[in-house]
């Protein structure tokens, strides 16, 4: 089904102030399994893909197509923080790490970063502004949200082929009923976040049985 909605209107802070501006967003803070992925995008004002919006509001097929268009027309950086890094430093700090890696992967250094949410990652090489609900307000953040989601979804589909039974190809590691059933039947995989409450509880219960 085509997405007939008009493109997201440009956010005023993308037109004003220093340039170039990059939008930053991450995907994957909440899942029980898999990495957290961030994207940083500097759009070309002369080649902004039509239909940019919060990735959650764009149909999957259109989202895939937009991700390709964004990577062809814009300057894109992608950063990943692994499950081991999430466990070592907590999910918020791992998200910040993925964001820093995404900005570092850009071929151009931004003069300003707009970050979705109310807090910004420390250690960026440019000034940074938080934008609450930014993936629905700023074109560059919307583009970053699409690239980050498509990238992470592809990673989880690939992992589902190596570790079938958890439903990662559809739930992307989030805590669905099917995922919980898979955990109960198969146990914890190397890609599960052991510090997250449902996984931690299962490990604790298993230790009681074995002790």
C-alpha positions as CSV (number, residue, x, y, z in Angstrom):
1,X,0.0,0.0,0.0
2,X,1.6,3.3,-1.1
3,X,2.2,6.0,1.5
4,X,0.3,9.0,0.2
5,X,1.0,11.3,3.1
6,X,2.9,14.5,2.3
7,X,6.6,14.7,3.3
8,X,7.4,15.9,6.8
9,X,7.7,19.7,6.8
10,X,11.3,21.0,7.4
11,X,12.1,21.7,11.0
12,X,13.0,25.4,11.5
13,X,16.3,24.6,13.3
14,X,17.5,22.7,10.2
15,X,17.2,25.9,8.1
16,X,18.8,28.2,10.7
17,X,22.2,28.2,12.3
18,X,25.4,26.5,11.3
19,X,25.7,24.0,8.5
20,X,25.9,21.2,7.8
21,X,23.4,19.8,10.2
22,X,23.1,16.1,10.9
23,X,20.2,14.3,12.4
24,X,20.8,11.5,14.9
25,X,18.5,8.7,16.0
26,X,18.9,5.2,17.5
27,X,16.9,2.0,17.4
28,X,17.0,-0.9,19.8
29,X,17.0,0.3,23.4
30,X,14.1,-1.8,24.5
31,X,14.6,-5.3,22.9
32,X,15.7,-8.3,24.9
33,X,18.3,-9.3,22.3
34,X,20.5,-7.8,19.6
35,X,22.6,-4.6,19.3
36,X,21.6,-1.0,19.5
37,X,22.0,0.9,16.2
38,X,22.3,4.6,15.5
39,X,22.4,6.6,12.3
40,X,23.6,10.1,11.6
41,X,22.3,11.8,8.4
42,X,23.3,15.0,6.7
43,X,20.7,15.6,4.0
44,X,21.3,17.4,0.7
45,X,18.7,20.2,0.6
46,X,18.5,19.7,-3.2
47,X,17.8,15.9,-3.0
48,X,15.6,15.2,0.0
49,X,13.7,12.0,-0.5
50,X,9.9,12.3,-0.5
51,X,7.9,10.9,2.4
52,X,10.4,11.2,5.3
53,X,8.8,10.7,8.7
54,X,9.2,8.9,12.0
55,X,10.3,5.3,10.9
56,X,7.5,3.8,13.1
57,X,4.9,5.6,10.9
58,X,6.3,4.5,7.5
59,X,5.1,1.2,6.2
60,X,7.9,-1.4,6.1
61,X,8.2,-1.7,2.3
62,X,8.3,2.1,1.9
63,X,10.8,2.3,4.8
64,X,13.2,-0.1,3.0
65,X,13.0,2.0,-0.2
66,X,13.5,5.2,1.7
67,X,16.6,3.8,3.4
68,X,18.1,3.1,0.0
69,X,17.2,6.6,-1.3
70,X,18.7,8.3,1.8
71,X,22.0,6.4,1.5
72,X,22.2,7.3,-2.2
73,X,21.3,11.0,-1.8
74,X,22.7,11.9,1.7
75,X,25.8,11.7,3.8
76,X,25.1,8.7,6.2
77,X,27.0,7.3,9.1
78,X,25.9,4.1,11.0
79,X,27.1,3.1,14.5
80,X,26.5,-0.1,16.4
81,X,26.9,-1.0,20.1
82,X,27.1,-4.7,20.7
83,X,25.3,-6.8,23.3
84,X,28.6,-7.1,25.2
85,X,28.9,-3.3,25.3
86,X,25.3,-2.9,26.4
87,X,26.0,-5.3,29.3
88,X,29.2,-3.5,30.2
89,X,28.0,0.1,30.3
90,X,24.1,-0.1,30.3
91,X,21.7,0.6,27.5
92,X,21.8,4.4,27.7
93,X,25.6,4.7,27.5
94,X,25.7,2.1,24.8
95,X,23.1,4.1,22.8
96,X,25.4,7.2,23.2
97,X,28.4,5.1,22.0
98,X,26.4,4.0,18.9
99,X,25.6,7.7,18.2
100,X,29.2,8.8,18.5
101,X,30.2,6.0,16.2
102,X,27.5,7.0,13.7
103,X,28.8,10.6,13.6
104,X,32.4,9.4,13.4
105,X,31.4,7.4,10.3
106,X,30.2,10.5,8.4
107,X,32.4,11.6,5.5
108,X,31.7,15.2,6.4
109,X,32.0,16.7,9.9
110,X,28.7,18.3,10.9
111,X,28.6,21.8,12.4
112,X,25.5,20.9,14.5
113,X,23.8,17.7,15.5
114,X,20.1,17.4,16.2
115,X,19.3,14.3,18.4
116,X,16.0,12.7,18.9
117,X,14.9,12.8,22.6
118,X,15.6,15.0,25.6
119,X,19.2,14.2,26.2
120,X,22.3,14.3,24.0
121,X,25.3,12.0,23.9
122,X,28.6,13.4,25.3
123,X,31.7,13.5,23.2
124,X,30.4,14.5,19.9
125,X,32.7,16.6,17.7
126,X,30.1,19.4,17.3
127,X,27.4,21.3,19.2
128,X,24.4,19.2,19.8
129,X,20.7,20.0,20.5
130,X,18.0,17.5,21.8
131,X,14.7,17.6,20.0
132,X,11.9,15.8,21.8
133,X,9.8,13.9,19.2
134,X,12.5,14.9,16.7
135,X,11.8,12.0,14.3
136,X,8.4,13.6,13.7
137,X,9.7,17.2,13.5
138,X,13.1,17.2,11.8
139,X,13.8,15.8,8.3
140,X,17.3,14.8,9.1
141,X,16.3,13.0,12.3
142,X,13.5,11.3,10.4
143,X,16.0,10.1,7.8
144,X,18.3,8.8,10.6
145,X,15.4,6.9,12.3
146,X,14.6,5.2,9.0
147,X,18.2,4.2,8.3
148,X,18.8,3.0,11.8
149,X,15.6,0.9,11.9
150,X,16.2,-0.7,8.5
151,X,19.8,-1.5,9.4
152,X,18.9,-3.1,12.7
153,X,16.0,-5.0,11.3
154,X,18.2,-6.5,8.7
155,X,20.7,-7.5,11.4
156,X,18.1,-9.2,13.4
157,X,16.7,-11.1,10.4
158,X,20.3,-12.4,9.8
159,X,20.7,-13.4,13.4
160,X,17.4,-15.2,13.3
161,X,18.8,-17.5,10.7
162,X,21.7,-18.4,13.0
163,X,19.5,-18.7,16.0
164,X,16.0,-19.7,14.9
165,X,13.1,-20.2,17.3
166,X,13.0,-16.8,19.0
167,X,11.1,-15.0,16.2
168,X,13.7,-12.3,15.7
169,X,12.8,-12.1,12.0
170,X,9.5,-10.6,13.0
171,X,9.8,-9.3,16.6
172,X,13.4,-7.9,16.0
173,X,14.4,-9.0,19.5
174,X,11.6,-7.2,21.3
175,X,9.8,-8.9,24.2
176,X,6.8,-10.5,22.4
177,X,5.0,-13.6,23.5
178,X,6.7,-15.6,20.8
179,X,10.1,-14.5,22.0
180,X,9.3,-15.4,25.5
181,X,8.1,-18.9,24.4
182,X,11.4,-19.3,22.4
183,X,13.4,-18.3,25.5
184,X,11.6,-20.8,27.6
185,X,12.1,-23.6,25.1
186,X,15.6,-22.8,23.9
187,X,17.2,-20.9,26.7
188,X,19.4,-17.8,26.4
189,X,21.4,-17.2,23.3
190,X,24.7,-15.3,23.1
191,X,22.8,-12.3,21.6
192,X,20.4,-11.9,24.6
193,X,20.9,-9.0,26.9
194,X,21.4,-10.9,30.2
195,X,21.0,-7.8,32.4
196,X,17.5,-7.1,31.0
197,X,14.8,-8.2,33.5
198,X,13.0,-11.0,31.6
199,X,16.3,-12.6,30.5
200,X,17.9,-12.1,34.0
201,X,14.9,-13.7,35.6
202,X,15.2,-16.7,33.4
203,X,18.9,-17.1,34.2
204,X,18.2,-16.7,37.9
205,X,15.4,-19.3,37.8
206,X,17.7,-21.7,35.9
207,X,20.4,-21.3,38.5
208,X,18.0,-22.2,41.3
209,X,17.0,-25.4,39.5
210,X,20.6,-26.4,38.9
211,X,21.9,-25.6,42.4
